[in-house]
Amino acid sequence: MKIAVLGATGQTGQQLVSQALQQGHIVTAIVRNPEKLTTAHDNLKVVEGNIFSEDSLKPHFKDQDAVMSCLGFPPSVLGGVTGYTESMTATLGAMREARVNRIITMTSWYTEPNSGSKASFFVRNMLLPMIRSVLSNMYEMEQHLQKTEDINWTVIRPPGLKNIPVTENKFLTHEGCYVPDEKGYPIGQTISRADVARFMLSQLTNSSWIKKAVAIITK
Ligand SMILES: NC(=O)c1ccc[n+]([C@@H]2O[C@H](COP(=O)([O-])OP(=O)(O)OC[C@H]3O[C@@H](n4cnc5c(N)ncnc54)[C@H](OP(=O)(O)O)[C@@H]3O)[C@@H](O)[C@H]2O)c1
């Protein structure tokens, strides 16, 4: 398949690009710093683009089968985070113009306010308050996608990300803000970035999670 990747220079994005190439996909990485992407491959095109501009993205989306996003923005105490919603608005607009109908994007566990009430003490009282500005904007973006009927979107929600090699472990999935055990408590806290990329790529040929937000973790 032909896929356009946003956030391709990031830690998950680089995993996604290299696994996509290994799987035989043709990848266009739309980046702001081309020199940051060190992978070279005949099926990889690296282009400069502005993720907040529909006009900038549109030509790069032409003839693509899907857009995949691993974009990330840092927490902000004062101004709030707007990168997720602003880039998604431009992305959806450019997809419509370029007639691309599929997007697979990532957010996080616990985007919905109060969804972390059963998380560990540390996660509930330290981590979530620290990253609330990021989670809030991710949630706003998810809400926007929930109202989007003309595009086949999938939101992948992973827990804490770790830089460990890809595994062959099975995925546990749940249509919700985290993956619960039988008592409703979260199963585990972390996942390999490479496994997140593996799950995202599996969605190119799987329609089960179209127009859904799915929390994932590996077994
Ligand atoms: N850390 C965790 O434990 C955790 C847990 C769950 C979910 N998440 C979320 O998962 C996602 C991926 O995380 P990650 O750690 O792989 O991300 P990352 O390494 O921080 O990469 C972020 C990517 O977004 C790009 N980006 C940021 N601002 C941009 C801008 N203004 N214009 C163009 N590109 C921009 C970066 O480009 P440059 O390389 O040019 O900077 C980079 O490619 C993030 O949304 C993160 O919040 C993280």
The ligand as an SDF file (V2000), in Angstrom:
LIG
                    3D

 48 52  0  0  0  0  0  0  0  0999 V2000
    5.5220    8.9100   26.1830 N   0  0  0  0  0  0  0  0  0  0  0  0
    4.5820    8.0250   26.4720 C   0  0  0  0  0  0  0  0  0  0  0  0
    4.7400    7.1820   27.3720 O   0  0  0  0  0  0  0  0  0  0  0  0
    3.2950    8.0350   25.6810 C   0  0  0  0  0  0  0  0  0  0  0  0
    2.2670    7.1720   26.0580 C   0  0  0  0  0  0  0  0  0  0  0  0
    1.1120    7.1100   25.2530 C   0  0  0  0  0  0  0  0  0  0  0  0
    0.9820    7.9420   24.1590 C   0  0  0  0  0  0  0  0  0  0  0  0
    2.0010    8.8150   23.8410 N   0  0  0  0  0  0  0  0  0  0  0  0
    1.8270    9.6400   22.6260 C   0  0  0  0  0  0  0  0  0  0  0  0
    2.2510    8.8890   21.5220 O   0  0  0  0  0  0  0  0  0  0  0  0
    2.6500    9.7730   20.4540 C   0  0  0  0  0  0  0  0  0  0  0  0
    4.0060    9.3510   19.9180 C   0  0  0  0  0  0  0  0  0  0  0  0
    4.9530    9.4160   20.9600 O   0  0  0  0  0  0  0  0  0  0  0  0
    6.5290    9.3870   20.6400 P   0  0  0  0  0  0  0  0  0  0  0  0
    7.2250    9.3600   21.9480 O   0  0  0  0  0  0  0  0  0  0  0  0
    6.8130    8.3760   19.6090 O   0  0  0  0  0  0  0  0  0  0  0  0
    6.6700   10.8390   19.9760 O   0  0  0  0  0  0  0  0  0  0  0  0
    7.9980   11.7110   19.7120 P   0  0  0  0  0  0  0  0  0  0  0  0
    9.1900   10.8400   19.6890 O   0  0  0  0  0  0  0  0  0  0  0  0
    7.9810   12.8650   20.6660 O   0  0  0  0  0  0  0  0  0  0  0  0
    7.7360   12.2410   18.2200 O   0  0  0  0  0  0  0  0  0  0  0  0
    6.8360   13.2670   17.9590 C   0  0  0  0  0  0  0  0  0  0  0  0
    6.7800   13.4980   16.4720 C   0  0  0  0  0  0  0  0  0  0  0  0
    5.9000   14.6020   16.2110 O   0  0  0  0  0  0  0  0  0  0  0  0
    6.6040   15.5180   15.3720 C   0  0  0  0  0  0  0  0  0  0  0  0
    6.1680   16.8890   15.5930 N   0  0  0  0  0  0  0  0  0  0  0  0
    5.9520   17.5220   16.7740 C   0  0  0  0  0  0  0  0  0  0  0  0
    5.6080   18.8070   16.5450 N   0  0  0  0  0  0  0  0  0  0  0  0
    5.6330   18.9750   15.1940 C   0  0  0  0  0  0  0  0  0  0  0  0
    5.4020   20.0910   14.3360 C   0  0  0  0  0  0  0  0  0  0  0  0
    5.0500   21.2850   14.8410 N   0  0  0  0  0  0  0  0  0  0  0  0
    5.5360   19.9100   13.0090 N   0  0  0  0  0  0  0  0  0  0  0  0
    5.8970   18.6960   12.5030 C   0  0  0  0  0  0  0  0  0  0  0  0
    6.1240   17.6180   13.2610 N   0  0  0  0  0  0  0  0  0  0  0  0
    6.0070   17.7580   14.5830 C   0  0  0  0  0  0  0  0  0  0  0  0
    8.0560   15.3670   15.7440 C   0  0  0  0  0  0  0  0  0  0  0  0
    8.8580   15.9300   14.7150 O   0  0  0  0  0  0  0  0  0  0  0  0
   10.3980   16.3480   14.9810 P   0  0  0  0  0  0  0  0  0  0  0  0
   11.1620   15.0530   14.9740 O   0  0  0  0  0  0  0  0  0  0  0  0
   10.7180   17.2390   13.8480 O   0  0  0  0  0  0  0  0  0  0  0  0
   10.4390   17.0100   16.3250 O   0  0  0  0  0  0  0  0  0  0  0  0
    8.1470   13.8530   15.8370 C   0  0  0  0  0  0  0  0  0  0  0  0
    8.2290   13.2820   14.5600 O   0  0  0  0  0  0  0  0  0  0  0  0
    2.6260   11.1760   21.0620 C   0  0  0  0  0  0  0  0  0  0  0  0
    1.4190   11.8110   20.7000 O   0  0  0  0  0  0  0  0  0  0  0  0
    2.6670   10.9080   22.5590 C   0  0  0  0  0  0  0  0  0  0  0  0
    2.0850   11.9450   23.3140 O   0  0  0  0  0  0  0  0  0  0  0  0
    3.1560    8.8640   24.5660 C   0  0  0  0  0  0  0  0  0  0  0  0
  1  2  1  0
  2  3  2  0
  2  4  1  0
  4  5  1  0
  4 48  2  0
  5  6  2  0
  6  7  1  0
  7  8  2  0
  8  9  1  0
  8 48  1  0
  9 10  1  0
  9 46  1  0
 10 11  1  0
 11 12  1  0
 11 44  1  0
 12 13  1  0
 13 14  1  0
 14 15  2  0
 14 16  1  0
 14 17  1  0
 17 18  1  0
 18 19  2  0
 18 20  1  0
 18 21  1  0
 21 22  1  0
 22 23  1  0
 23 24  1  0
 23 42  1  0
 24 25  1  0
 25 26  1  0
 25 36  1  0
 26 27  1  0
 26 35  1  0
 27 28  2  0
 28 29  1  0
 29 30  1  0
 29 35  2  0
 30 31  1  0
 30 32  2  0
 32 33  1  0
 33 34  2  0
 34 35  1  0
 36 37  1  0
 36 42  1  0
 37 38  1  0
 38 39  2  0
 38 40  1  0
 38 41  1  0
 42 43  1  0
 44 45  1  0
 44 46  1  0
 46 47  1  0
M  CHG  2   8   1  16  -1
M  END
$$$$
